[in-house]
């Protein structure tokens, strides 16, 4: 019997998926093992770099410690590459120069190494400091110090400036004070540092204000906030309209220059408990603020004093405009006492004294005065006993400008002008025009010289004409006339006669310093005013014994 052939199964095809699956598993295992090795090597390399970087950072610290210890007399700063073990890693650190002969900074270098990994770090602008500390008092407004830069803001008079007041005010509901100190005279690299007096740690920068008025008993604090606006203007006014500096609403007289909200950094840089006492010094630790200002980390915009935590009643401190003395007979003006380390070769700026600032007041008569008349452009009025100002730009009395010059050469160069007030006496108004409206009499610095006896609307001397008819003057208004009796600026609608004043402090300071040529100044009505004419007394007028002639009252120290 013949057997039927046995069917042959596709065994090879059955095993093939199994073989492929096993191969795939083996490949994945190989790749995973290889990735683990790569990752392990990467982690190890990263760890090596980290340890090398730590060693390099340690090297920078070490070489800086050595150099600062050698000080300004050191002549052998490490400039080679000594290798130092740092927990298994090594670093090589050195300085860019072997010594310092001035206050110029040096650069530090450090290379850290570990297990073949290497990291190099540098530290630029490193100053080496003198071994002894220096104490300097900065007191704005005192002779030899920057001009006073402080004011207070009044929410009840939000459009008024008080930069000329002799006090700084504070209360929870109405007043806040601003101060700025000029530290630009300190050498670059100077550092404000706390110091130990044997008993307590003293601040590296201490603000001191002398309190002359206090509110009710309270548990409040007074916070010092860093001002964020760099170009705020203290101003010189005592309230009244026509501000020339910061108000509650704006940081300058320009109504569009509105304070940001908030106008200072949110966290206080210093805070001190409110002191319910009279004739005492109140202090704030401004070490952090001074350190930030001196290093350039934060712009030196000054501080804003704000009541905090509880109600503070009307409080007052002496401002930089005052000559008040404290109970020890010393100046009570604001002061910032700085304890600093100075770079090698640097010298600290002069320190303000505690003596009360002495002031000198001089009243100058006009050297030249006259008026320029557009309706009579070639007529000269230098010998007239009165001069006119006003007009609206149309009609027969189109414009009349007054020009005056005072000789300030008797004021020594370098003096700080604390105030310069022009006083002109108005004899009356022209009856031709309706006078019951506001009168803006604006003063401008003349940019061309004139002789009063020769000046007219066209000419400024016997041989030279004005470049611009009616007098050539700067584009920026210096001041607006105020009624002396009321302090109102500009002149109120009912004004007809009396003394009118202009604040020319900044202009006269420029003359004394030689920064601005003394060509005198021009007074004119504002082009937007209605037509009016005001008649003023000139230096040639001897009525009332000559007591009504133009005056420039200058106070300097």
C-alpha positions as CSV (number, residue, x, y, z in Angstrom):
1,X,0.0,0.0,0.0
2,X,1.3,3.3,-1.0
3,X,1.1,6.1,1.7
4,X,-0.1,9.5,0.8
5,X,2.5,12.3,1.1
6,X,2.5,14.1,4.4
7,X,1.6,17.9,4.1
8,X,4.5,20.2,4.7
9,X,3.8,23.1,7.1
10,X,5.3,26.7,6.6
11,X,7.4,26.4,9.7
12,X,9.9,29.0,8.6
13,X,7.1,31.6,8.2
14,X,5.9,30.9,11.7
15,X,9.4,31.5,13.3
16,X,10.1,34.7,11.3
17,X,7.9,37.0,13.5
18,X,9.4,35.6,16.6
19,X,12.9,36.2,15.3
20,X,12.1,39.7,14.3
21,X,10.5,40.5,17.6
22,X,13.5,39.2,19.4
23,X,15.8,41.2,17.2
24,X,13.8,44.3,17.8
25,X,14.0,43.8,21.6
26,X,17.7,43.2,21.4
27,X,18.2,46.4,19.3
28,X,16.1,48.5,21.8
29,X,18.1,47.0,24.7
30,X,21.3,47.9,22.9
31,X,20.1,51.5,22.2
32,X,18.9,52.0,25.7
33,X,22.2,50.7,27.1
34,X,24.1,53.0,24.7
35,X,21.8,56.1,25.6
36,X,22.3,55.4,29.3
37,X,26.0,55.4,28.7
38,X,25.8,58.7,26.7
39,X,23.6,60.3,29.3
40,X,25.9,59.1,32.1
41,X,28.9,60.6,30.3
42,X,26.9,63.9,29.7
43,X,25.9,64.1,33.3
44,X,29.4,63.4,34.4
45,X,30.7,66.1,32.0
46,X,28.1,68.6,33.3
47,X,29.1,67.8,36.8
48,X,32.7,68.3,36.0
49,X,32.0,71.7,34.4
50,X,29.9,72.7,37.5
51,X,32.8,71.8,39.8
52,X,35.2,73.6,37.5
53,X,33.0,76.7,37.6
54,X,32.7,76.6,41.4
55,X,36.5,76.4,41.6
56,X,36.8,79.4,39.3
57,X,34.3,81.4,41.4
58,X,36.3,80.5,44.5
59,X,39.4,81.7,42.8
60,X,37.9,85.1,42.1
61,X,36.9,85.4,45.7
62,X,40.3,84.3,46.9
63,X,42.4,86.7,44.7
64,X,40.1,89.6,45.5
65,X,40.6,88.9,49.3
66,X,44.3,88.9,48.8
67,X,44.4,92.1,46.8
68,X,42.1,94.0,49.1
69,X,44.2,92.9,52.0
70,X,47.3,94.3,50.3
71,X,45.5,97.6,49.8
72,X,46.7,100.7,48.0
73,X,50.4,100.2,49.0
74,X,50.5,96.7,47.5
75,X,53.0,96.5,44.6
76,X,53.0,92.8,44.0
77,X,49.4,91.7,43.3
78,X,49.3,88.1,42.1
79,X,49.7,88.3,38.3
80,X,51.1,84.8,37.8
81,X,49.0,81.7,37.9
82,X,49.3,79.9,41.3
83,X,47.3,76.6,41.3
84,X,45.3,75.9,44.4
85,X,43.4,72.7,45.2
86,X,39.7,73.3,45.8
87,X,38.1,70.0,47.1
88,X,39.7,68.0,44.3
89,X,39.3,70.8,41.7
90,X,41.9,73.4,41.1
91,X,41.8,77.1,40.3
92,X,44.4,79.6,39.0
93,X,43.5,83.2,39.8
94,X,45.3,86.5,39.2
95,X,44.9,90.3,38.7
96,X,45.4,92.3,35.5
97,X,48.0,94.6,37.2
98,X,50.6,94.2,39.9
99,X,49.7,97.5,41.7
100,X,47.5,100.6,41.7
101,X,48.9,104.1,41.3
102,X,45.5,105.7,40.9
103,X,41.8,105.0,41.4
104,X,41.6,103.1,38.1
105,X,40.0,99.7,38.6
106,X,41.6,96.3,37.8
107,X,40.3,93.1,36.3
108,X,40.4,89.7,38.0
109,X,40.8,86.3,36.2
110,X,40.2,82.8,37.4
111,X,40.3,79.4,35.7
112,X,38.8,76.4,37.4
113,X,39.6,72.8,36.4
114,X,38.3,69.4,37.3
115,X,38.7,66.0,35.6
116,X,39.6,67.6,32.2
117,X,36.8,70.2,32.3
118,X,37.8,73.9,32.5
119,X,35.9,77.2,33.0
120,X,37.4,80.7,33.0
121,X,35.7,83.6,34.7
122,X,36.5,87.3,34.8
123,X,35.4,90.1,37.1
124,X,35.7,93.6,35.6
125,X,36.0,97.0,37.2
126,X,37.3,95.9,40.6
127,X,38.4,98.7,42.9
128,X,40.9,98.4,45.6
129,X,40.0,100.5,48.6
130,X,41.8,102.6,51.0
131,X,42.1,101.1,54.5
132,X,40.4,103.9,56.4
133,X,36.9,105.1,56.0
134,X,35.9,108.7,55.3
135,X,32.9,110.6,56.7
136,X,31.4,113.3,54.5
137,X,28.3,115.5,55.1
138,X,26.3,116.6,52.1
139,X,24.1,119.6,52.9
140,X,22.4,121.2,49.9
141,X,22.2,124.9,49.8
142,X,25.3,125.5,52.0
143,X,28.4,127.3,50.6
144,X,30.5,124.9,48.7
145,X,27.7,122.4,48.4
146,X,25.1,121.9,45.6
147,X,22.1,124.2,45.6
148,X,19.1,123.2,47.8
149,X,17.0,120.5,46.2
150,X,13.9,119.8,48.3
151,X,10.3,120.7,48.3
152,X,6.9,119.4,49.6
153,X,3.7,118.7,47.8
154,X,0.2,119.8,48.9
155,X,-2.8,117.8,47.8
156,X,-5.0,120.7,48.9
157,X,-3.2,123.0,46.5
158,X,-2.3,120.4,43.7
159,X,-1.1,123.0,41.2
160,X,1.2,125.0,43.6
161,X,4.9,124.7,44.1
162,X,6.6,125.1,47.5
163,X,10.3,124.7,46.6
164,X,11.3,128.0,48.1
165,X,9.7,127.4,51.5
166,X,11.9,127.3,54.6
167,X,10.2,124.1,55.8
168,X,9.3,120.6,54.5
169,X,5.8,119.4,55.5
170,X,4.4,115.9,56.1
171,X,1.0,114.6,57.0
172,X,-1.1,111.5,56.3
173,X,-3.8,113.4,54.3
174,X,-2.2,116.5,52.8
175,X,1.6,116.8,52.6
176,X,4.5,114.8,51.3
177,X,8.2,115.8,51.1
178,X,10.9,115.2,48.4
179,X,14.6,115.5,48.7
180,X,17.6,114.9,46.4
181,X,21.3,114.9,47.2
182,X,24.0,115.4,44.6
183,X,26.6,112.7,45.1
184,X,28.4,113.3,41.7
185,X,31.5,114.7,43.5
186,X,32.3,111.4,45.0
187,X,34.9,109.4,43.0
188,X,33.7,106.6,40.9
189,X,33.8,103.3,42.8
190,X,33.1,104.9,46.2
191,X,31.1,102.7,48.6
192,X,28.8,103.6,51.4
193,X,29.4,101.1,54.2
194,X,28.0,100.6,57.7
195,X,30.5,100.8,60.5
196,X,30.8,99.8,64.2
197,X,31.4,102.5,66.7
198,X,32.2,100.1,69.5
199,X,28.6,99.9,70.7
200,X,26.3,99.7,67.8
201,X,26.4,99.3,64.0
202,X,26.1,102.8,62.4
203,X,24.6,103.4,59.0
204,X,26.8,104.1,56.0
205,X,24.4,106.8,54.9
206,X,22.2,108.7,57.3
207,X,19.5,111.3,56.4
208,X,18.9,113.8,59.2
209,X,16.0,116.3,59.3
210,X,15.3,118.8,62.1
211,X,11.7,118.7,63.2
212,X,10.1,122.0,64.1
213,X,6.4,121.0,64.2
214,X,4.7,117.8,65.2
215,X,1.3,116.2,65.0
216,X,-0.6,114.2,67.5
217,X,0.8,111.2,69.3
218,X,0.9,108.3,66.9
219,X,2.5,104.9,66.3
220,X,3.1,105.7,62.6
221,X,6.3,105.4,60.6
222,X,7.7,107.7,58.0
223,X,8.9,105.8,54.9
224,X,11.6,106.9,52.5
225,X,10.7,105.7,49.0
226,X,13.1,105.9,46.0
227,X,11.8,108.4,43.5
228,X,11.5,106.9,39.9
229,X,11.3,110.2,38.0
230,X,14.8,111.5,37.2
231,X,14.1,115.1,36.1
232,X,11.8,116.4,38.8
233,X,12.3,120.0,39.7
234,X,12.3,121.4,43.2
235,X,11.3,124.9,42.1
236,X,11.5,128.1,44.1
237,X,7.9,129.2,44.8
238,X,6.0,129.7,48.0
239,X,2.7,128.6,46.7
240,X,0.6,131.0,44.5
241,X,-0.1,130.4,40.9
242,X,2.6,130.1,38.2
243,X,4.6,127.2,39.7
244,X,8.2,126.7,38.5
245,X,8.7,123.2,39.8
246,X,7.1,120.1,41.2
247,X,3.4,120.1,42.3
248,X,1.1,117.4,43.6
249,X,0.1,116.7,40.0
250,X,3.3,117.3,38.0
251,X,7.0,116.9,38.4
252,X,7.8,120.2,36.7
253,X,5.8,123.4,36.0
254,X,4.7,122.0,32.7
255,X,1.1,120.7,33.1
256,X,1.8,117.7,30.8
257,X,4.7,116.3,33.0
258,X,2.4,114.3,35.2
259,X,3.9,112.1,38.0
260,X,3.7,108.4,37.2
261,X,1.6,106.2,39.4
262,X,3.1,105.4,41.8
263,X,5.9,108.1,41.6
264,X,8.3,106.0,43.7
265,X,9.4,102.4,44.1
266,X,6.8,100.3,45.9
267,X,9.0,99.1,48.7
268,X,10.5,101.6,51.2
269,X,14.3,101.9,51.1
270,X,14.2,103.0,54.8
271,X,11.6,103.6,57.5
272,X,11.8,105.3,60.9
273,X,9.2,105.6,63.7
274,X,7.4,108.9,63.9
275,X,8.8,111.1,66.7
276,X,6.2,113.2,68.5
277,X,8.6,116.0,69.6
278,X,9.8,119.4,68.7
279,X,13.4,120.6,68.0
280,X,14.8,117.1,67.5
281,X,16.7,115.4,64.7
282,X,14.9,112.6,62.9
283,X,17.0,110.1,61.1
284,X,16.7,107.5,58.3
285,X,19.2,104.8,57.4
286,X,19.8,105.3,53.7
287,X,22.8,103.0,53.3
288,X,21.1,100.8,50.7
289,X,19.9,103.9,48.8
290,X,23.4,105.5,48.8
291,X,25.0,102.2,47.7
292,X,22.6,101.9,44.8
293,X,23.1,105.6,43.8
294,X,26.9,105.4,44.0
295,X,27.2,102.2,42.1
296,X,24.8,103.2,39.4
297,X,22.4,100.3,40.1
298,X,19.6,102.9,40.7
299,X,19.5,106.5,39.4
300,X,20.1,109.2,42.1
301,X,16.6,110.7,41.9
302,X,16.2,111.2,45.6
303,X,13.6,110.1,48.1
304,X,9.9,110.7,48.7
305,X,8.8,110.8,52.4
306,X,5.4,109.2,53.1
307,X,3.5,108.6,56.3
308,X,2.7,105.0,56.9
309,X,0.7,102.6,59.3
310,X,-1.1,105.3,61.3
311,X,-2.3,108.9,61.1
312,X,0.4,111.6,61.1
313,X,-0.7,115.1,61.8
314,X,0.9,118.3,60.4
315,X,4.6,117.9,60.7
316,X,7.4,120.2,59.6
317,X,11.2,119.9,59.1
318,X,13.7,122.6,58.3
319,X,14.4,122.8,54.5
320,X,17.6,123.6,52.7
321,X,16.3,127.2,52.1
322,X,16.4,128.0,55.9
323,X,19.0,129.5,58.1
324,X,17.5,128.0,61.2
325,X,19.8,126.7,64.0
326,X,19.2,123.6,66.2
327,X,19.4,123.7,70.0
328,X,23.2,123.4,69.8
329,X,23.5,126.5,67.6
330,X,24.3,124.4,64.5
331,X,22.7,124.6,61.1
332,X,19.4,122.8,61.0
333,X,19.3,122.2,57.3
334,X,18.8,118.7,55.9
335,X,22.0,116.6,55.8
336,X,23.1,113.3,54.4
337,X,26.1,111.9,56.4
338,X,28.0,109.4,54.3
339,X,30.6,106.9,55.6
340,X,32.5,105.6,52.6
341,X,35.4,103.6,51.4
342,X,37.3,105.4,48.6
343,X,39.3,103.7,45.9
344,X,43.0,104.0,46.0
345,X,44.2,107.4,45.0
346,X,40.7,109.0,45.3
347,X,39.9,112.0,47.5
348,X,36.6,112.7,49.2
349,X,34.6,115.8,48.3
350,X,34.6,118.6,50.9
351,X,32.3,118.0,53.8
352,X,29.7,120.6,54.7
353,X,30.1,122.1,58.1
354,X,27.5,122.3,60.9
355,X,27.8,126.1,61.0
356,X,24.8,128.1,59.9
357,X,25.1,129.2,56.3
358,X,25.7,133.0,56.2
359,X,24.0,134.9,53.5
360,X,24.6,138.3,51.9
361,X,21.9,140.5,50.5
362,X,22.5,143.2,48.0
363,X,20.0,145.5,46.3
364,X,21.2,146.6,42.8
365,X,19.9,149.5,40.8
366,X,19.4,149.2,37.1
367,X,22.4,149.9,35.0
368,X,20.3,150.3,31.9
369,X,16.5,150.4,31.3
370,X,14.2,151.6,28.6
371,X,11.3,150.4,26.5
372,X,10.9,149.5,22.8
373,X,7.8,150.7,21.0
374,X,6.5,148.9,17.8
375,X,4.3,151.9,17.0
376,X,7.4,154.2,17.0
377,X,10.1,151.8,15.9
378,X,12.9,154.3,15.7
379,X,12.2,156.4,18.8
380,X,14.6,156.0,21.7
381,X,13.3,156.3,25.3
382,X,16.4,155.8,27.3
383,X,16.1,159.1,29.2
384,X,12.3,158.7,30.0
385,X,11.1,158.6,33.6
386,X,8.6,155.9,32.8
387,X,8.5,152.9,30.5
388,X,5.5,151.0,29.1
389,X,4.8,147.3,28.5
390,X,1.8,145.6,26.9
391,X,-0.1,145.3,23.7
392,X,-1.7,142.4,21.9
393,X,0.1,142.5,18.5
394,X,-2.4,144.7,16.7
395,X,-3.4,148.3,16.6
396,X,-1.4,151.5,17.1
397,X,0.1,150.1,20.4
398,X,1.0,146.8,18.8
399,X,3.7,145.9,21.3
400,X,5.8,147.6,23.9
401,X,8.7,145.7,25.5
402,X,10.8,146.7,28.5
403,X,14.6,145.9,28.5
404,X,16.8,146.1,31.6
405,X,20.3,145.2,32.6
406,X,21.9,145.1,36.1
407,X,25.6,144.9,36.9
408,X,26.3,141.8,39.1
409,X,30.1,141.9,38.7
410,X,30.3,142.8,42.4
411,X,29.0,139.3,43.4
412,X,32.1,137.0,43.8
413,X,32.4,134.1,41.4
414,X,31.5,130.8,43.0
415,X,28.7,132.1,45.2
416,X,25.4,130.3,45.4
417,X,22.5,132.6,44.5
418,X,19.7,131.6,46.8
419,X,17.3,134.2,45.4
420,X,17.3,137.0,42.8
421,X,14.2,139.1,42.7
422,X,13.5,141.8,40.2
423,X,11.2,144.6,41.6
424,X,9.5,147.1,39.3
425,X,7.0,149.7,40.4
426,X,3.9,150.1,38.3
427,X,2.6,153.7,38.2
428,X,-0.7,152.8,36.6
429,X,-2.6,151.5,33.6
430,X,-3.4,153.2,30.3
431,X,-7.1,154.4,30.4
432,X,-7.4,153.6,26.7
433,X,-8.1,149.9,27.3
434,X,-10.4,147.8,29.5
435,X,-8.1,146.5,32.3
436,X,-10.2,143.9,34.2
437,X,-8.5,140.8,33.1
438,X,-5.4,138.7,33.9
439,X,-2.0,140.2,32.8
440,X,0.9,137.9,32.0
441,X,4.2,139.9,32.0
442,X,6.9,137.4,31.0
443,X,10.7,137.8,31.4
444,X,13.2,136.4,28.8
445,X,17.0,136.5,28.7
446,X,18.3,138.8,26.0
447,X,20.8,137.2,23.7
448,X,22.1,140.5,22.3
449,X,23.7,143.4,24.1
450,X,22.0,146.8,24.2
451,X,22.6,150.4,25.4
452,X,19.6,152.0,27.0
453,X,20.3,155.4,25.5
454,X,20.5,154.0,22.0
455,X,17.9,151.2,22.0
456,X,14.7,151.3,20.0
457,X,12.3,148.8,18.5
458,X,14.8,148.5,15.6
459,X,18.3,149.3,17.1
460,X,20.1,147.9,20.1
461,X,23.1,150.3,20.0
462,X,24.0,153.4,18.0
463,X,25.4,151.2,15.2
464,X,23.8,147.8,15.5
465,X,20.2,146.6,15.0
466,X,18.4,143.9,16.8
467,X,18.5,140.6,14.9
468,X,14.8,140.4,15.7
469,X,12.7,143.5,15.9
470,X,11.6,144.4,19.4
471,X,14.6,142.8,21.0
472,X,16.4,139.4,20.5
473,X,15.7,137.1,23.3
474,X,15.7,133.4,24.1
475,X,12.8,131.1,23.4
476,X,12.3,130.0,27.0
477,X,10.4,132.2,29.5
478,X,12.5,132.9,32.6
479,X,9.7,134.0,34.9
480,X,6.2,135.6,35.0
481,X,5.5,138.8,37.0
482,X,3.7,138.5,40.3
483,X,1.9,141.0,42.4
484,X,4.2,141.5,45.4
485,X,1.5,142.4,47.9
486,X,-0.5,139.2,47.3
487,X,2.0,136.9,45.7
488,X,-0.4,136.2,42.9
489,X,1.2,135.2,39.6
490,X,0.3,136.3,36.9
491,X,-1.0,139.7,37.9
492,X,-4.7,139.5,39.0
493,X,-7.4,141.0,37.0
494,X,-7.9,144.0,39.3
495,X,-4.2,145.0,39.3
496,X,-3.6,148.6,38.3
497,X,-0.4,149.7,40.2
498,X,2.1,148.7,42.8
499,X,5.2,146.5,43.0
500,X,5.6,143.6,40.6
501,X,8.3,140.9,41.1
502,X,10.0,138.3,38.9
503,X,12.1,135.4,40.2
504,X,15.4,135.6,38.2
505,X,17.5,133.3,40.5
506,X,18.6,130.9,37.8
507,X,19.4,133.6,35.3
508,X,21.5,135.6,37.8
509,X,23.3,132.4,38.9
510,X,24.3,131.9,35.2
511,X,25.6,135.5,35.0
512,X,27.7,135.1,38.2
513,X,29.1,131.8,37.1
514,X,29.9,133.2,33.7
515,X,27.8,130.5,32.0
516,X,25.3,133.0,30.5
517,X,26.4,136.4,29.1
518,X,24.8,139.3,31.0
519,X,22.9,141.0,28.2
520,X,20.1,141.8,30.5
521,X,16.5,140.7,30.0
522,X,13.3,141.7,28.3
523,X,9.7,141.9,29.7
524,X,6.7,141.6,27.5
525,X,3.1,140.8,27.7
526,X,1.9,137.4,26.6
527,X,0.6,137.3,23.0
528,X,-2.6,135.6,24.2
529,X,-3.5,138.4,26.6
530,X,-6.1,141.1,25.7
531,X,-4.7,144.5,25.0
532,X,-3.4,146.5,28.0
533,X,-0.6,148.9,28.8
534,X,1.1,149.2,32.1
535,X,3.4,152.1,33.0
536,X,6.5,151.4,35.2
537,X,9.0,153.7,36.9
538,X,12.5,153.8,35.4
539,X,15.9,154.5,37.0
540,X,15.7,158.1,35.8
541,X,12.7,158.8,37.9
542,X,13.5,160.7,41.2
543,X,9.9,160.9,42.4
544,X,9.4,159.6,46.0
545,X,13.1,160.2,46.7
546,X,14.1,157.5,44.1
547,X,12.7,154.7,46.2
548,X,10.5,153.4,43.4
549,X,13.2,152.8,40.8
550,X,13.9,149.3,39.4
551,X,15.7,147.0,41.9
552,X,17.3,143.6,41.7
553,X,17.5,142.1,45.2
554,X,20.1,139.3,45.3
555,X,20.7,136.9,48.2
556,X,23.8,134.8,48.0
557,X,26.1,132.7,50.2
